[in-house]
Amino acid sequence: MAEEAEKPERSEKPKDAESTTEAKPEATGRSRLPILLSAVVLVGGAAAGAWYLGMLPGTAGRARHAEATAAVPEPQKADEHGASGEPGGPGPLLALESFIANLADESDTRYLKATFQVEFLGTAVPPGVDARLPQIRDLLLTLLTSKTFADIRTPEGKQQLREEIIARINGVLDGDIVKTVYFTEFIVQ
């Protein structure tokens, strides 16, 4: 009889094994739920963002953009050098190529990379400027290499440099025709 009591127990163990295999599909189904919910939230967020930015057809975003740009006035047409022809307005601009120069610091080796644009008085860039560009670049390179980091690191030092550049260009062009100089890049390393 002891053997008969053991037999039902052995038959029950496989039933337990079957019940654990039946529970596994439920566990994998539950582990997919967070992934599916995350995907739904992601798609919903992307759709909401597209609607807000007006990327979906028939959305009001395009109408808002049209209203906003209607209030902005059209820019006045300029000539090839940027002159608008307005009295007292911005003058014609001439963009010079970047300058890379060693600064005159004795203790450290420092480099300056500067790019700037020259604004002229009048409605057009003076006709003799293009012929004088090599001479202008030479004078400006000589000026930049004479400066130390302490000379140009402050706003006052940059303003002094700007005034010296204007004076050198006006000296080459024989007249006070440069209105100002705009630094568009100024890097010291």
Legacy VTK file of the C-alpha trace (Angstrom):
# vtk DataFile Version 3.0
C-alpha trace
ASCII
DATASET POLYDATA
POINTS 189 float
0.000 0.000 0.000
2.862 2.301 0.543
3.698 1.876 -3.094
0.178 2.864 -4.113
0.364 6.057 -2.034
3.568 7.026 -3.737
2.141 6.551 -7.223
-0.491 9.276 -6.894
2.173 11.655 -5.647
4.295 10.964 -8.720
1.335 11.572 -10.947
0.672 14.861 -9.161
4.158 16.219 -9.904
3.598 16.168 -13.628
0.292 17.967 -13.019
2.258 20.688 -11.215
4.670 20.874 -14.121
1.719 21.224 -16.497
0.240 23.998 -14.365
3.554 25.919 -14.444
3.744 25.650 -18.215
0.193 26.949 -18.460
1.111 29.956 -16.289
4.014 30.941 -18.559
1.837 32.255 -21.409
0.067 34.539 -18.936
3.393 35.913 -17.690
4.648 36.664 -21.210
1.333 38.317 -22.040
1.720 40.590 -19.039
5.311 41.475 -19.941
4.152 42.681 -23.386
1.661 45.101 -21.865
4.203 47.790 -20.793
5.847 47.651 -24.211
2.513 48.057 -25.999
1.474 50.904 -23.707
4.813 52.647 -24.284
4.389 52.337 -28.043
0.862 53.789 -27.880
2.046 56.722 -25.757
4.983 57.351 -28.126
2.794 57.339 -31.233
0.249 59.568 -29.512
2.946 62.037 -28.473
4.376 62.143 -31.986
0.907 62.778 -33.428
0.251 65.552 -30.909
3.600 67.174 -31.736
2.915 66.982 -35.465
-0.517 68.522 -34.927
0.917 71.335 -32.792
3.618 72.129 -35.347
1.077 72.082 -38.166
2.602 69.125 -39.967
-0.656 67.245 -40.336
-2.914 68.082 -43.290
-5.746 70.424 -42.430
-4.190 71.736 -39.219
-4.276 75.332 -38.096
-0.491 75.588 -37.795
-0.118 76.813 -41.353
-2.717 79.495 -40.809
-0.879 80.705 -37.695
2.376 80.844 -39.651
0.734 82.825 -42.465
-0.708 85.302 -39.953
2.640 85.743 -38.218
4.605 86.310 -41.408
2.024 88.714 -42.846
2.934 91.275 -40.180
6.645 91.243 -41.103
7.497 93.883 -43.726
9.317 92.880 -46.911
13.034 93.719 -46.807
14.112 96.476 -49.147
16.036 95.233 -52.156
19.770 95.847 -51.994
22.476 96.022 -54.602
25.170 93.360 -54.969
27.196 94.653 -51.990
24.252 95.072 -49.621
23.479 98.784 -50.092
19.862 99.570 -49.444
19.967 103.078 -50.815
18.181 104.503 -47.756
19.577 107.769 -46.438
20.937 107.128 -42.950
20.338 103.402 -43.346
22.943 100.684 -43.543
25.575 101.251 -46.160
27.089 98.794 -48.572
29.032 95.969 -46.949
32.186 94.252 -48.139
32.967 90.901 -46.526
36.683 90.231 -46.163
38.155 86.756 -45.945
39.133 85.448 -42.507
42.413 86.557 -40.993
44.551 84.132 -38.989
47.439 85.787 -37.189
49.937 85.114 -34.413
49.521 87.581 -31.573
52.536 89.457 -30.262
52.497 87.818 -26.815
56.034 86.932 -25.743
55.154 84.490 -22.964
52.495 82.457 -24.820
51.842 81.521 -28.403
48.336 82.736 -29.176
46.460 82.861 -32.441
43.685 85.153 -33.569
41.101 84.236 -36.154
39.025 87.237 -37.154
36.463 87.765 -39.863
34.806 91.074 -40.421
32.781 93.142 -42.823
33.476 96.715 -43.785
30.545 99.123 -44.136
31.055 102.052 -46.474
29.346 105.431 -46.708
27.169 105.997 -49.746
25.115 103.580 -51.770
27.794 101.326 -53.263
31.209 99.932 -52.441
33.748 102.364 -53.900
35.078 101.165 -57.259
38.784 101.099 -56.307
38.375 98.762 -53.313
38.702 95.475 -55.221
42.030 96.558 -56.725
43.325 97.482 -53.262
42.263 94.305 -51.404
45.780 92.767 -51.290
47.165 95.995 -49.840
44.303 96.228 -47.323
44.806 92.598 -46.225
48.554 93.191 -45.779
48.011 96.264 -43.618
45.398 94.498 -41.513
47.544 91.383 -41.019
50.403 93.618 -39.872
48.043 95.373 -37.479
46.642 92.117 -36.046
50.091 90.572 -35.481
51.186 93.683 -33.563
48.453 93.157 -30.947
48.736 91.157 -27.729
45.990 89.190 -26.064
45.730 91.857 -23.350
45.185 94.497 -26.064
42.160 92.789 -27.627
40.519 90.751 -24.868
38.270 93.535 -23.539
35.402 95.277 -25.354
37.380 98.513 -25.200
40.336 96.775 -26.821
38.124 95.452 -29.624
36.700 98.940 -30.163
40.239 100.356 -30.370
41.139 97.653 -32.900
38.007 98.510 -34.902
39.037 102.190 -35.036
42.556 101.275 -36.142
41.179 99.047 -38.918
38.950 101.901 -40.147
41.901 104.306 -40.122
44.121 101.886 -42.088
41.504 101.154 -44.734
40.669 104.861 -45.118
44.403 105.571 -45.469
44.706 103.088 -48.353
41.585 104.381 -50.101
42.524 108.088 -49.670
39.389 109.315 -47.937
36.947 108.852 -45.101
34.699 106.358 -46.868
34.566 103.548 -44.281
31.614 103.958 -41.929
32.363 101.072 -39.545
33.746 97.552 -39.234
31.697 94.610 -37.979
33.443 91.620 -36.426
31.594 88.505 -37.554
34.114 86.075 -36.050
36.700 86.748 -33.351
38.486 83.760 -31.826
41.667 83.805 -29.754
43.354 80.533 -28.898
LINES 1 190
189 0 1 2 3 4 5 6 7 8 9 10 11 12 13 14 15 16 17 18 19 20 21 22 23 24 25 26 27 28 29 30 31 32 33 34 35 36 37 38 39 40 41 42 43 44 45 46 47 48 49 50 51 52 53 54 55 56 57 58 59 60 61 62 63 64 65 66 67 68 69 70 71 72 73 74 75 76 77 78 79 80 81 82 83 84 85 86 87 88 89 90 91 92 93 94 95 96 97 98 99 100 101 102 103 104 105 106 107 108 109 110 111 112 113 114 115 116 117 118 119 120 121 122 123 124 125 126 127 128 129 130 131 132 133 134 135 136 137 138 139 140 141 142 143 144 145 146 147 148 149 150 151 152 153 154 155 156 157 158 159 160 161 162 163 164 165 166 167 168 169 170 171 172 173 174 175 176 177 178 179 180 181 182 183 184 185 186 187 188
